[in-house]
Amino acid sequence: MAKKKGAGFQSAAGLIRYFDQEDDKALKIPPWVVVGLAIGSIIIVSLAPHFWPV
């Protein structure tokens, strides 16, 4: 079978164009907030059995 040449570039060009646009109205969350929420969730889940035993 013959392979299509350039198919990857066309699909990648669409993604680049999509991610290149920035929306000023979009909610922007700093990376440290996401890391803090992840660590906080881990702590809460780890401590939950001590406060609510099964």
mmCIF entry with sequence, helices, sheets and N, C-alpha, C, O atoms, coordinates in Angstrom:
data_MODEL
# 
_entry.id   MODEL 
# 
_entity.id                         1 
_entity.type                       polymer 
_entity.pdbx_number_of_molecules   1 
# 
_entity_poly.entity_id                      1 
_entity_poly.type                           'polypeptide(L)' 
_entity_poly.nstd_linkage                   no 
_entity_poly.nstd_monomer                   no 
_entity_poly.pdbx_seq_one_letter_code       MAKKKGAGFQSAAGLIRYFDQEDDKALKIPPWVVVGLAIGSIIIVSLAPHFWPV 
_entity_poly.pdbx_seq_one_letter_code_can   MAKKKGAGFQSAAGLIRYFDQEDDKALKIPPWVVVGLAIGSIIIVSLAPHFWPV 
_entity_poly.pdbx_strand_id                 A 
# 
loop_
_entity_poly_seq.entity_id 
_entity_poly_seq.num 
_entity_poly_seq.mon_id 
_entity_poly_seq.hetero 
1 1  MET n 
1 2  ALA n 
1 3  LYS n 
1 4  LYS n 
1 5  LYS n 
1 6  GLY n 
1 7  ALA n 
1 8  GLY n 
1 9  PHE n 
1 10 GLN n 
1 11 SER n 
1 12 ALA n 
1 13 ALA n 
1 14 GLY n 
1 15 LEU n 
1 16 ILE n 
1 17 ARG n 
1 18 TYR n 
1 19 PHE n 
1 20 ASP n 
1 21 GLN n 
1 22 GLU n 
1 23 ASP n 
1 24 ASP n 
1 25 LYS n 
1 26 ALA n 
1 27 LEU n 
1 28 LYS n 
1 29 ILE n 
1 30 PRO n 
1 31 PRO n 
1 32 TRP n 
1 33 VAL n 
1 34 VAL n 
1 35 VAL n 
1 36 GLY n 
1 37 LEU n 
1 38 ALA n 
1 39 ILE n 
1 40 GLY n 
1 41 SER n 
1 42 ILE n 
1 43 ILE n 
1 44 ILE n 
1 45 VAL n 
1 46 SER n 
1 47 LEU n 
1 48 ALA n 
1 49 PRO n 
1 50 HIS n 
1 51 PHE n 
1 52 TRP n 
1 53 PRO n 
1 54 VAL n 
# 
_struct_asym.id          A 
_struct_asym.entity_id   1 
# 
loop_
_struct_conf.conf_type_id 
_struct_conf.id 
_struct_conf.pdbx_PDB_helix_id 
_struct_conf.beg_label_comp_id 
_struct_conf.beg_label_asym_id 
_struct_conf.beg_label_seq_id 
_struct_conf.pdbx_beg_PDB_ins_code 
_struct_conf.end_label_comp_id 
_struct_conf.end_label_asym_id 
_struct_conf.end_label_seq_id 
_struct_conf.pdbx_end_PDB_ins_code 
_struct_conf.beg_auth_comp_id 
_struct_conf.beg_auth_asym_id 
_struct_conf.beg_auth_seq_id 
_struct_conf.end_auth_comp_id 
_struct_conf.end_auth_asym_id 
_struct_conf.end_auth_seq_id 
_struct_conf.pdbx_PDB_helix_class 
_struct_conf.details 
_struct_conf.pdbx_PDB_helix_length 
HELX_P HELX_P1 AA1 ALA A 7  ? ASP A 20 ? ALA A 7  ASP A 20 1 ? 14 
HELX_P HELX_P2 AA2 PRO A 31 ? PHE A 51 ? PRO A 31 PHE A 51 1 ? 21 
# 
_struct_conf_type.id          HELX_P 
_struct_conf_type.criteria    ? 
_struct_conf_type.reference   ? 
# 
loop_
_atom_site.group_PDB 
_atom_site.id 
_atom_site.type_symbol 
_atom_site.label_atom_id 
_atom_site.label_alt_id 
_atom_site.label_comp_id 
_atom_site.label_asym_id 
_atom_site.label_entity_id 
_atom_site.label_seq_id 
_atom_site.pdbx_PDB_ins_code 
_atom_site.Cartn_x 
_atom_site.Cartn_y 
_atom_site.Cartn_z 
_atom_site.occupancy 
_atom_site.B_iso_or_equiv 
_atom_site.pdbx_formal_charge 
_atom_site.auth_seq_id 
_atom_site.auth_comp_id 
_atom_site.auth_asym_id 
_atom_site.auth_atom_id 
_atom_site.pdbx_PDB_model_num 
ATOM 1   N N  . MET A 1 1  ? 0.840   -1.189 0.000  1.00 0.00 ? 1  MET A N  1 
ATOM 2   C CA . MET A 1 1  ? 0.000   0.000  0.000  1.00 0.00 ? 1  MET A CA 1 
ATOM 3   C C  . MET A 1 1  ? 0.881   1.248  0.000  1.00 0.00 ? 1  MET A C  1 
ATOM 4   O O  . MET A 1 1  ? 1.942   1.281  0.624  1.00 0.00 ? 1  MET A O  1 
ATOM 5   N N  . ALA A 1 2  ? 0.436   2.226  -0.683 1.00 0.00 ? 2  ALA A N  1 
ATOM 6   C CA . ALA A 1 2  ? 1.171   3.484  -0.736 1.00 0.00 ? 2  ALA A CA 1 
ATOM 7   C C  . ALA A 1 2  ? 0.845   4.318  0.492  1.00 0.00 ? 2  ALA A C  1 
ATOM 8   O O  . ALA A 1 2  ? -0.290  4.335  0.969  1.00 0.00 ? 2  ALA A O  1 
ATOM 9   N N  . LYS A 1 3  ? 1.843   4.997  0.985  1.00 0.00 ? 3  LYS A N  1 
ATOM 10  C CA . LYS A 1 3  ? 1.643   5.854  2.147  1.00 0.00 ? 3  LYS A CA 1 
ATOM 11  C C  . LYS A 1 3  ? 1.336   7.269  1.689  1.00 0.00 ? 3  LYS A C  1 
ATOM 12  O O  . LYS A 1 3  ? 1.863   7.742  0.682  1.00 0.00 ? 3  LYS A O  1 
ATOM 13  N N  . LYS A 1 4  ? 0.481   7.930  2.443  1.00 0.00 ? 4  LYS A N  1 
ATOM 14  C CA . LYS A 1 4  ? 0.171   9.329  2.155  1.00 0.00 ? 4  LYS A CA 1 
ATOM 15  C C  . LYS A 1 4  ? 1.265   10.199 2.732  1.00 0.00 ? 4  LYS A C  1 
ATOM 16  O O  . LYS A 1 4  ? 1.609   10.074 3.908  1.00 0.00 ? 4  LYS A O  1 
ATOM 17  N N  . LYS A 1 5  ? 1.805   11.066 1.927  1.00 0.00 ? 5  LYS A N  1 
ATOM 18  C CA . LYS A 1 5  ? 2.824   11.986 2.417  1.00 0.00 ? 5  LYS A CA 1 
ATOM 19  C C  . LYS A 1 5  ? 2.175   13.314 2.752  1.00 0.00 ? 5  LYS A C  1 
ATOM 20  O O  . LYS A 1 5  ? 1.322   13.801 2.010  1.00 0.00 ? 5  LYS A O  1 
ATOM 21  N N  . GLY A 1 6  ? 2.576   13.900 3.868  1.00 0.00 ? 6  GLY A N  1 
ATOM 22  C CA . GLY A 1 6  ? 2.080   15.219 4.232  1.00 0.00 ? 6  GLY A CA 1 
ATOM 23  C C  . GLY A 1 6  ? 0.802   15.207 5.051  1.00 0.00 ? 6  GLY A C  1 
ATOM 24  O O  . GLY A 1 6  ? 0.331   16.272 5.449  1.00 0.00 ? 6  GLY A O  1 
ATOM 25  N N  . ALA A 1 7  ? 0.224   14.046 5.315  1.00 0.00 ? 7  ALA A N  1 
ATOM 26  C CA . ALA A 1 7  ? -1.013  14.008 6.097  1.00 0.00 ? 7  ALA A CA 1 
ATOM 27  C C  . ALA A 1 7  ? -0.780  14.487 7.525  1.00 0.00 ? 7  ALA A C  1 
ATOM 28  O O  . ALA A 1 7  ? -1.639  15.148 8.108  1.00 0.00 ? 7  ALA A O  1 
ATOM 29  N N  . GLY A 1 8  ? 0.377   14.155 8.087  1.00 0.00 ? 8  GLY A N  1 
ATOM 30  C CA . GLY A 1 8  ? 0.692   14.584 9.447  1.00 0.00 ? 8  GLY A CA 1 
ATOM 31  C C  . GLY A 1 8  ? 0.862   16.087 9.546  1.00 0.00 ? 8  GLY A C  1 
ATOM 32  O O  . GLY A 1 8  ? 0.477   16.701 10.540 1.00 0.00 ? 8  GLY A O  1 
ATOM 33  N N  . PHE A 1 9  ? 1.440   16.673 8.513  1.00 0.00 ? 9  PHE A N  1 
ATOM 34  C CA . PHE A 1 9  ? 1.660   18.109 8.548  1.00 0.00 ? 9  PHE A CA 1 
ATOM 35  C C  . PHE A 1 9  ? 0.346   18.877 8.512  1.00 0.00 ? 9  PHE A C  1 
ATOM 36  O O  . PHE A 1 9  ? 0.201   19.885 9.203  1.00 0.00 ? 9  PHE A O  1 
ATOM 37  N N  . GLN A 1 10 ? -0.609  18.414 7.719  1.00 0.00 ? 10 GLN A N  1 
ATOM 38  C CA . GLN A 1 10 ? -1.894  19.112 7.625  1.00 0.00 ? 10 GLN A CA 1 
ATOM 39  C C  . GLN A 1 10 ? -2.644  19.046 8.950  1.00 0.00 ? 10 GLN A C  1 
ATOM 40  O O  . GLN A 1 10 ? -3.228  20.039 9.382  1.00 0.00 ? 10 GLN A O  1 
ATOM 41  N N  . SER A 1 11 ? -2.633  17.892 9.592  1.00 0.00 ? 11 SER A N  1 
ATOM 42  C CA . SER A 1 11 ? -3.337  17.792 10.863 1.00 0.00 ? 11 SER A CA 1 
ATOM 43  C C  . SER A 1 11 ? -2.611  18.591 11.940 1.00 0.00 ? 11 SER A C  1 
ATOM 44  O O  . SER A 1 11 ? -3.252  19.191 12.803 1.00 0.00 ? 11 SER A O  1 
ATOM 45  N N  . ALA A 1 12 ? -1.289  18.602 11.897 1.00 0.00 ? 12 ALA A N  1 
ATOM 46  C CA . ALA A 1 12 ? -0.525  19.375 12.879 1.00 0.00 ? 12 ALA A CA 1 
ATOM 47  C C  . ALA A 1 12 ? -0.734  20.871 12.667 1.00 0.00 ? 12 ALA A C  1 
ATOM 48  O O  . ALA A 1 12 ? -0.757  21.637 13.630 1.00 0.00 ? 12 ALA A O  1 
ATOM 49  N N  . ALA A 1 13 ? -0.885  21.285 11.424 1.00 0.00 ? 13 ALA A N  1 
ATOM 50  C CA . ALA A 1 13 ? -1.099  22.706 11.148 1.00 0.00 ? 13 ALA A CA 1 
ATOM 51  C C  . ALA A 1 13 ? -2.416  23.175 11.760 1.00 0.00 ? 13 ALA A C  1 
ATOM 52  O O  . ALA A 1 13 ? -2.500  24.300 12.252 1.00 0.00 ? 13 ALA A O  1 
ATOM 53  N N  . GLY A 1 14 ? -3.423  22.346 11.736 1.00 0.00 ? 14 GLY A N  1 
ATOM 54  C CA . GLY A 1 14 ? -4.700  22.703 12.361 1.00 0.00 ? 14 GLY A CA 1 
ATOM 55  C C  . GLY A 1 14 ? -4.571  22.862 13.854 1.00 0.00 ? 14 GLY A C  1 
ATOM 56  O O  . GLY A 1 14 ? -5.154  23.777 14.435 1.00 0.00 ? 14 GLY A O  1 
ATOM 57  N N  . LEU A 1 15 ? -3.804  21.973 14.493 1.00 0.00 ? 15 LEU A N  1 
ATOM 58  C CA . LEU A 1 15 ? -3.595  22.077 15.937 1.00 0.00 ? 15 LEU A CA 1 
ATOM 59  C C  . LEU A 1 15 ? -2.792  23.317 16.285 1.00 0.00 ? 15 LEU A C  1 
ATOM 60  O O  . LEU A 1 15 ? -3.091  24.005 17.262 1.00 0.00 ? 15 LEU A O  1 
ATOM 61  N N  . ILE A 1 16 ? -1.777  23.602 15.489 1.00 0.00 ? 16 ILE A N  1 
ATOM 62  C CA . ILE A 1 16 ? -0.975  24.793 15.750 1.00 0.00 ? 16 ILE A CA 1 
ATOM 63  C C  . ILE A 1 16 ? -1.837  26.037 15.640 1.00 0.00 ? 16 ILE A C  1 
ATOM 64  O O  . ILE A 1 16 ? -1.735  26.942 16.468 1.00 0.00 ? 16 ILE A O  1 
ATOM 65  N N  . ARG A 1 17 ? -2.680  26.086 14.629 1.00 0.00 ? 17 ARG A N  1 
ATOM 66  C CA . ARG A 1 17 ? -3.545  27.250 14.447 1.00 0.00 ? 17 ARG A CA 1 
ATOM 67  C C  . ARG A 1 17 ? -4.540  27.351 15.609 1.00 0.00 ? 17 ARG A C  1 
ATOM 68  O O  . ARG A 1 17 ? -4.848  28.451 16.068 1.00 0.00 ? 17 ARG A O  1 
ATOM 69  N N  . TYR A 1 18 ? -5.049  26.191 16.090 1.00 0.00 ? 18 TYR A N  1 
ATOM 70  C CA . TYR A 1 18 ? -6.012  26.183 17.194 1.00 0.00 ? 18 TYR A CA 1 
ATOM 71  C C  . TYR A 1 18 ? -5.361  26.678 18.482 1.00 0.00 ? 18 TYR A C  1 
ATOM 72  O O  . TYR A 1 18 ? -5.933  27.518 19.176 1.00 0.00 ? 18 TYR A O  1 
ATOM 73  N N  . PHE A 1 19 ? -4.168  26.166 18.812 1.00 0.00 ? 19 PHE A N  1 
ATOM 74  C CA . PHE A 1 19 ? -3.521  26.517 20.064 1.00 0.00 ? 19 PHE A CA 1 
ATOM 75  C C  . PHE A 1 19 ? -2.813  27.861 19.992 1.00 0.00 ? 19 PHE A C  1 
ATOM 76  O O  . PHE A 1 19 ? -2.444  28.418 21.025 1.00 0.00 ? 19 PHE A O  1 
ATOM 77  N N  . ASP A 1 20 ? -2.618  28.388 18.792 1.00 0.00 ? 20 ASP A N  1 
ATOM 78  C CA . ASP A 1 20 ? -1.948  29.668 18.642 1.00 0.00 ? 20 ASP A CA 1 
ATOM 79  C C  . ASP A 1 20 ? -2.854  30.825 19.065 1.00 0.00 ? 20 ASP A C  1 
ATOM 80  O O  . ASP A 1 20 ? -2.369  31.884 19.464 1.00 0.00 ? 20 ASP A O  1 
ATOM 81  N N  . GLN A 1 21 ? -4.161  30.620 18.977 1.00 0.00 ? 21 GLN A N  1 
ATOM 82  C CA . GLN A 1 21 ? -5.097  31.679 19.351 1.00 0.00 ? 21 GLN A CA 1 
ATOM 83  C C  . GLN A 1 21 ? -5.247  31.708 20.866 1.00 0.00 ? 21 GLN A C  1 
ATOM 84  O O  . GLN A 1 21 ? -5.461  30.675 21.500 1.00 0.00 ? 21 GLN A O  1 
ATOM 85  N N  . GLU A 1 22 ? -5.134  32.879 21.426 1.00 0.00 ? 22 GLU A N  1 
ATOM 86  C CA . GLU A 1 22 ? -5.336  33.034 22.864 1.00 0.00 ? 22 GLU A CA 1 
ATOM 87  C C  . GLU A 1 22 ? -6.586  33.853 23.096 1.00 0.00 ? 22 GLU A C  1 
ATOM 88  O O  . GLU A 1 22 ? -6.811  34.866 22.435 1.00 0.00 ? 22 GLU A O  1 
ATOM 89  N N  . ASP A 1 23 ? -7.388  33.412 24.030 1.00 0.00 ? 23 ASP A N  1 
ATOM 90  C CA . ASP A 1 23 ? -8.612  34.108 24.364 1.00 0.00 ? 23 ASP A CA 1 
ATOM 91  C C  . ASP A 1 23 ? -8.368  34.898 25.645 1.00 0.00 ? 23 ASP A C  1 
ATOM 92  O O  . ASP A 1 23 ? -8.062  34.322 26.688 1.00 0.00 ? 23 ASP A O  1 
ATOM 93  N N  . ASP A 1 24 ? -8.505  36.219 25.562 1.00 0.00 ? 24 ASP A N  1 
ATOM 94  C CA . ASP A 1 24 ? -8.265  37.060 26.733 1.00 0.00 ? 24 ASP A CA 1 
ATOM 95  C C  . ASP A 1 24 ? -9.333  36.878 27.796 1.00 0.00 ? 24 ASP A C  1 
ATOM 96  O O  . ASP A 1 24 ? -9.107  37.206 28.961 1.00 0.00 ? 24 ASP A O  1 
ATOM 97  N N  . LYS A 1 25 ? -10.493 36.361 27.413 1.00 0.00 ? 25 LYS A N  1 
ATOM 98  C CA . LYS A 1 25 ? -11.590 36.178 28.364 1.00 0.00 ? 25 LYS A CA 1 
ATOM 99  C C  . LYS A 1 25 ? -11.505 34.836 29.086 1.00 0.00 ? 25 LYS A C  1 
ATOM 100 O O  . LYS A 1 25 ? -12.275 34.586 30.013 1.00 0.00 ? 25 LYS A O  1 
ATOM 101 N N  . ALA A 1 26 ? -10.584 33.975 28.676 1.00 0.00 ? 26 ALA A N  1 
ATOM 102 C CA . ALA A 1 26 ? -10.484 32.642 29.261 1.00 0.00 ? 26 ALA A CA 1 
ATOM 103 C C  . ALA A 1 26 ? -9.916  32.716 30.679 1.00 0.00 ? 26 ALA A C  1 
ATOM 104 O O  . ALA A 1 26 ? -9.138  33.611 31.009 1.00 0.00 ? 26 ALA A O  1 
ATOM 105 N N  . LEU A 1 27 ? -10.318 31.769 31.494 1.00 0.00 ? 27 LEU A N  1 
ATOM 106 C CA . LEU A 1 27 ? -9.821  31.652 32.857 1.00 0.00 ? 27 LEU A CA 1 
ATOM 107 C C  . LEU A 1 27 ? -8.389  31.136 32.804 1.00 0.00 ? 27 LEU A C  1 
ATOM 108 O O  . LEU A 1 27 ? -8.128  30.086 32.218 1.00 0.00 ? 27 LEU A O  1 
ATOM 109 N N  . LYS A 1 28 ? -7.469  31.863 33.410 1.00 0.00 ? 28 LYS A N  1 
ATOM 110 C CA . LYS A 1 28 ? -6.066  31.457 33.419 1.00 0.00 ? 28 LYS A CA 1 
ATOM 111 C C  . LYS A 1 28 ? -5.672  31.089 34.839 1.00 0.00 ? 28 LYS A C  1 
ATOM 112 O O  . LYS A 1 28 ? -5.752  31.913 35.750 1.00 0.00 ? 28 LYS A O  1 
ATOM 113 N N  . ILE A 1 29 ? -5.243  29.836 35.022 1.00 0.00 ? 29 ILE A N  1 
ATOM 114 C CA . ILE A 1 29 ? -4.863  29.332 36.334 1.00 0.00 ? 29 ILE A CA 1 
ATOM 115 C C  . ILE A 1 29 ? -3.353  29.126 36.339 1.00 0.00 ? 29 ILE A C  1 
ATOM 116 O O  . ILE A 1 29 ? -2.825  28.415 35.484 1.00 0.00 ? 29 ILE A O  1 
ATOM 117 N N  . PRO A 1 30 ? -2.658  29.733 37.284 1.00 0.00 ? 30 PRO A N  1 
ATOM 118 C CA . PRO A 1 30 ? -1.205  29.519 37.366 1.00 0.00 ? 30 PRO A CA 1 
ATOM 119 C C  . PRO A 1 30 ? -0.880  28.060 37.686 1.00 0.00 ? 30 PRO A C  1 
ATOM 120 O O  . PRO A 1 30 ? -1.660  27.388 38.360 1.00 0.00 ? 30 PRO A O  1 
ATOM 121 N N  . PRO A 1 31 ? 0.250   27.569 37.214 1.00 0.00 ? 31 PRO A N  1 
ATOM 122 C CA . PRO A 1 31 ? 0.609   26.165 37.461 1.00 0.00 ? 31 PRO A CA 1 
ATOM 123 C C  . PRO A 1 31 ? 0.732   25.818 38.939 1.00 0.00 ? 31 PRO A C  1 
ATOM 124 O O  . PRO A 1 31 ? 0.428   24.690 39.327 1.00 0.00 ? 31 PRO A O  1 
ATOM 125 N N  . TRP A 1 32 ? 1.170   26.757 39.773 1.00 0.00 ? 32 TRP A N  1 
ATOM 126 C CA . TRP A 1 32 ? 1.335   26.436 41.197 1.00 0.00 ? 32 TRP A CA 1 
ATOM 127 C C  . TRP A 1 32 ? -0.005  26.199 41.876 1.00 0.00 ? 32 TRP A C  1 
ATOM 128 O O  . TRP A 1 32 ? -0.064  25.498 42.886 1.00 0.00 ? 32 TRP A O  1 
ATOM 129 N N  . VAL A 1 33 ? -1.085  26.769 41.341 1.00 0.00 ? 33 VAL A N  1 
ATOM 130 C CA . VAL A 1 33 ? -2.420  26.523 41.906 1.00 0.00 ? 33 VAL A CA 1 
ATOM 131 C C  . VAL A 1 33 ? -2.842  25.079 41.632 1.00 0.00 ? 33 VAL A C  1 
ATOM 132 O O  . VAL A 1 33 ? -3.409  24.416 42.500 1.00 0.00 ? 33 VAL A O  1 
ATOM 133 N N  . VAL A 1 34 ? -2.564  24.605 40.436 1.00 0.00 ? 34 VAL A N  1 
ATOM 134 C CA . VAL A 1 34 ? -2.915  23.230 40.079 1.00 0.00 ? 34 VAL A CA 1 
ATOM 135 C C  . VAL A 1 34 ? -2.117  22.249 40.937 1.00 0.00 ? 34 VAL A C  1 
ATOM 136 O O  . VAL A 1 34 ? -2.671  21.264 41.424 1.00 0.00 ? 34 VAL A O  1 
ATOM 137 N N  . VAL A 1 35 ? -0.839  22.507 41.125 1.00 0.00 ? 35 VAL A N  1 
ATOM 138 C CA . VAL A 1 35 ? -0.006  21.637 41.966 1.00 0.00 ? 35 VAL A CA 1 
ATOM 139 C C  . VAL A 1 35 ? -0.504  21.674 43.407 1.00 0.00 ? 35 VAL A C  1 
ATOM 140 O O  . VAL A 1 35 ? -0.573  20.634 44.062 1.00 0.00 ? 35 VAL A O  1 
ATOM 141 N N  . GLY A 1 36 ? -0.848  22.846 43.904 1.00 0.00 ? 36 GLY A N  1 
ATOM 142 C CA . GLY A 1 36 ? -1.360  22.968 45.269 1.00 0.00 ? 36 GLY A CA 1 
ATOM 143 C C  . GLY A 1 36 ? -2.677  22.225 45.465 1.00 0.00 ? 36 GLY A C  1 
ATOM 144 O O  . GLY A 1 36 ? -2.883  21.579 46.492 1.00 0.00 ? 36 GLY A O  1 
ATOM 145 N N  . LEU A 1 37 ? -3.557  22.316 44.492 1.00 0.00 ? 37 LEU A N  1 
ATOM 146 C CA . LEU A 1 37 ? -4.828  21.590 44.585 1.00 0.00 ? 37 LEU A CA 1 
ATOM 147 C C  . LEU A 1 37 ? -4.608  20.077 44.555 1.00 0.00 ? 37 LEU A C  1 
ATOM 148 O O  . LEU A 1 37 ? -5.294  19.334 45.257 1.00 0.00 ? 37 LEU A O  1 
ATOM 149 N N  . ALA A 1 38 ? -3.667  19.631 43.754 1.00 0.00 ? 38 ALA A N  1 
ATOM 150 C CA . ALA A 1 38 ? -3.365  18.198 43.699 1.00 0.00 ? 38 ALA A CA 1 
ATOM 151 C C  . ALA A 1 38 ? -2.811  17.709 45.032 1.00 0.00 ? 38 ALA A C  1 
ATOM 152 O O  . ALA A 1 38 ? -3.227  16.664 45.532 1.00 0.00 ? 38 ALA A O  1 
ATOM 153 N N  . ILE A 1 39 ? -1.877  18.458 45.607 1.00 0.00 ? 39 ILE A N  1 
ATOM 154 C CA . ILE A 1 39 ? -1.300  18.077 46.901 1.00 0.00 ? 39 ILE A CA 1 
ATOM 155 C C  . ILE A 1 39 ? -2.363  18.129 47.993 1.00 0.00 ? 39 ILE A C  1 
ATOM 156 O O  . ILE A 1 39 ? -2.416  17.242 48.845 1.00 0.00 ? 39 ILE A O  1 
ATOM 157 N N  . GLY A 1 40 ? -3.209  19.157 47.977 1.00 0.00 ? 40 GLY A N  1 
ATOM 158 C CA . GLY A 1 40 ? -4.293  19.257 48.951 1.00 0.00 ? 40 GLY A CA 1 
ATOM 159 C C  . GLY A 1 40 ? -5.269  18.097 48.850 1.00 0.00 ? 40 GLY A C  1 
ATOM 160 O O  . GLY A 1 40 ? -5.731  17.579 49.866 1.00 0.00 ? 40 GLY A O  1 
ATOM 161 N N  . SER A 1 41 ? -5.582  17.689 47.630 1.00 0.00 ? 41 SER A N  1 
ATOM 162 C CA . SER A 1 41 ? -6.484  16.548 47.433 1.00 0.00 ? 41 SER A CA 1 
ATOM 163 C C  . SER A 1 41 ? -5.863  15.265 47.958 1.00 0.00 ? 41 SER A C  1 
ATOM 164 O O  . SER A 1 41 ? -6.553  14.445 48.563 1.00 0.00 ? 41 SER A O  1 
ATOM 165 N N  . ILE A 1 42 ? -4.577  15.083 47.735 1.00 0.00 ? 42 ILE A N  1 
ATOM 166 C CA . ILE A 1 42 ? -3.890  13.890 48.238 1.00 0.00 ? 42 ILE A CA 1 
ATOM 167 C C  . ILE A 1 42 ? -3.926  13.858 49.759 1.00 0.00 ? 42 ILE A C  1 
ATOM 168 O O  . ILE A 1 42 ? -4.156  12.805 50.353 1.00 0.00 ? 42 ILE A O  1 
ATOM 169 N N  . ILE A 1 43 ? -3.702  14.991 50.385 1.00 0.00 ? 43 ILE A N  1 
ATOM 170 C CA . ILE A 1 43 ? -3.720  15.055 51.853 1.00 0.00 ? 43 ILE A CA 1 
ATOM 171 C C  . ILE A 1 43 ? -5.108  14.745 52.388 1.00 0.00 ? 43 ILE A C  1 
ATOM 172 O O  . ILE A 1 43 ? -5.246  13.991 53.351 1.00 0.00 ? 43 ILE A O  1 
ATOM 173 N N  . ILE A 1 44 ? -6.138  15.316 51.775 1.00 0.00 ? 44 ILE A N  1 
ATOM 174 C CA . ILE A 1 44 ? -7.511  15.087 52.235 1.00 0.00 ? 44 ILE A CA 1 
ATOM 175 C C  . ILE A 1 44 ? -7.894  13.622 52.089 1.00 0.00 ? 44 ILE A C  1 
ATOM 176 O O  . ILE A 1 44 ? -8.494  13.048 52.998 1.00 0.00 ? 44 ILE A O  1 
ATOM 177 N N  . VAL A 1 45 ? -7.557  13.011 50.963 1.00 0.00 ? 45 VAL A N  1 
ATOM 178 C CA . VAL A 1 45 ? -7.900  11.605 50.748 1.00 0.00 ? 45 VAL A CA 1 
ATOM 179 C C  . VAL A 1 45 ? -7.115  10.706 51.700 1.00 0.00 ? 45 VAL A C  1 
ATOM 180 O O  . VAL A 1 45 ? -7.635  9.697  52.177 1.00 0.00 ? 45 VAL A O  1 
ATOM 181 N N  . SER A 1 46 ? -5.867  11.071 51.974 1.00 0.00 ? 46 SER A N  1 
ATOM 182 C CA . SER A 1 46 ? -5.057  10.267 52.892 1.00 0.00 ? 46 SER A CA 1 
ATOM 183 C C  . SER A 1 46 ? -5.555  10.355 54.331 1.00 0.00 ? 46 SER A C  1 
ATOM 184 O O  . SER A 1 46 ? -5.486  9.370  55.067 1.00 0.00 ? 46 SER A O  1 
ATOM 185 N N  . LEU A 1 47 ? -6.053  11.513 54.741 1.00 0.00 ? 47 LEU A N  1 
ATOM 186 C CA . LEU A 1 47 ? -6.527  11.697 56.121 1.00 0.00 ? 47 LEU A CA 1 
ATOM 187 C C  . LEU A 1 47 ? -7.987  11.311 56.325 1.00 0.00 ? 47 LEU A C  1 
ATOM 188 O O  . LEU A 1 47 ? -8.422  11.174 57.468 1.00 0.00 ? 47 LEU A O  1 
ATOM 189 N N  . ALA A 1 48 ? -8.741  11.136 55.275 1.00 0.00 ? 48 ALA A N  1 
ATOM 190 C CA . ALA A 1 48 ? -10.171 10.841 55.395 1.00 0.00 ? 48 ALA A CA 1 
ATOM 191 C C  . ALA A 1 48 ? -10.457 9.579  56.196 1.00 0.00 ? 48 ALA A C  1 
ATOM 192 O O  . ALA A 1 48 ? -11.388 9.605  57.001 1.00 0.00 ? 48 ALA A O  1 
ATOM 193 N N  . PRO A 1 49 ? -9.728  8.476  56.038 1.00 0.00 ? 49 PRO A N  1 
ATOM 194 C CA . PRO A 1 49 ? -10.039 7.282  56.848 1.00 0.00 ? 49 PRO A CA 1 
ATOM 195 C C  . PRO A 1 49 ? -9.848  7.485  58.351 1.00 0.00 ? 49 PRO A C  1 
ATOM 196 O O  . PRO A 1 49 ? -10.473 6.783  59.146 1.00 0.00 ? 49 PRO A O  1 
ATOM 197 N N  . HIS A 1 50 ? -9.010  8.416  58.750 1.00 0.00 ? 50 HIS A N  1 
ATOM 198 C CA . HIS A 1 50 ? -8.790  8.663  60.177 1.00 0.00 ? 50 HIS A CA 1 
ATOM 199 C C  . HIS A 1 50 ? -9.985  9.386  60.804 1.00 0.00 ? 50 HIS A C  1 
ATOM 200 O O  . HIS A 1 50 ? -10.279 9.198  61.985 1.00 0.00 ? 50 HIS A O  1 
ATOM 201 N N  . PHE A 1 51 ? -10.665 10.207 60.016 1.00 0.00 ? 51 PHE A N  1 
ATOM 202 C CA . PHE A 1 51 ? -11.801 10.950 60.535 1.00 0.00 ? 51 PHE A CA 1 
ATOM 203 C C  . PHE A 1 51 ? -13.123 10.224 60.349 1.00 0.00 ? 51 PHE A C  1 
ATOM 204 O O  . PHE A 1 51 ? -14.049 10.404 61.140 1.00 0.00 ? 51 PHE A O  1 
ATOM 205 N N  . TRP A 1 52 ? -13.218 9.394  59.297 1.00 0.00 ? 52 TRP A N  1 
ATOM 206 C CA . TRP A 1 52 ? -14.438 8.633  59.024 1.00 0.00 ? 52 TRP A CA 1 
ATOM 207 C C  . TRP A 1 52 ? -14.103 7.169  58.837 1.00 0.00 ? 52 TRP A C  1 
ATOM 208 O O  . TRP A 1 52 ? -14.032 6.689  57.706 1.00 0.00 ? 52 TRP A O  1 
ATOM 209 N N  . PRO A 1 53 ? -13.896 6.450  59.933 1.00 0.00 ? 53 PRO A N  1 
ATOM 210 C CA . PRO A 1 53 ? -13.565 5.014  59.809 1.00 0.00 ? 53 PRO A CA 1 
ATOM 211 C C  . PRO A 1 53 ? -14.762 4.221  59.275 1.00 0.00 ? 53 PRO A C  1 
ATOM 212 O O  . PRO A 1 53 ? -15.920 4.563  59.513 1.00 0.00 ? 53 PRO A O  1 
ATOM 213 N N  . VAL A 1 54 ? -14.446 3.178  58.566 1.00 0.00 ? 54 VAL A N  1 
ATOM 214 C CA . VAL A 1 54 ? -15.506 2.338  57.947 1.00 0.00 ? 54 VAL A CA 1 
ATOM 215 C C  . VAL A 1 54 ? -15.931 1.255  58.874 1.00 0.00 ? 54 VAL A C  1 
ATOM 216 O O  . VAL A 1 54 ? -16.804 0.457  58.532 1.00 0.00 ? 54 VAL A O  1 
# 
